[in-house]
Each structure stands twice: as structure tokens, then as C-alpha cells.
Amino acid sequence: MDAPQGPSGPLIEYPTDYPFKVIGLAADDLEAHVRATVAAAVPGIALQGSSVRASGGGKYLSVTVDARLASEDQRAAVYRALAADPRVVHYL
């Protein structure tokens, strides 16, 4: 998968710290689950920090995991893993 392109070249330059935002049904272990999913998609990936925010009604959680990526292939691998995860309702 090629890096997204803008009029003057790649939109993402690697290495970079990249935030993966995931929305799922509220559960006590969702943050740990998302971190594990990101880590499993790219063995050896450096996870930076993470944060959790509940929706207004409390039904969903938004989990953001920051990861240090070396290539577009790594970013694509994480998105493939998130797309295949049944606990993930939406991801950005």
C-alpha cells in the first residue's frame, strides 16, 4: 500500500508518531485490547501512549493509541487488524 499523496508529495513522512483512534462498545478491557491489537499487527512496534474517552451516553469508548511507525506498510497492517476485529465499531 502506498502512502497517501498530496499535490506536493506524501502526506505522511516516516518514521512518525501516528494516532490510531478506535471506537468500541464500552468495556473495562477495551483500552488493553486495542493496544494489544495494534502491537500484534506489527511485532516490535513502539507504542507511545494511549487515552480513553467515554461517549456522552456511556455506551461507547473512544481509545486513541499512539504508535511510532517506520513505514506505510506498518500503518496499513494496523488498519487491516482493526478492520478484522469484531470489537471495533469504527476506526480512524
Beta strands, then each sheet from edge to edge (+ up, - down):
strand 1: 5-6
strand 2: 9-10
strand 3: 16-25
strand 4: 46-54
strand 5: 60-69
strand 6: 88-91
sheet 1: 1+ 2-
sheet 2: 4+ 5- 3+ 6-
end
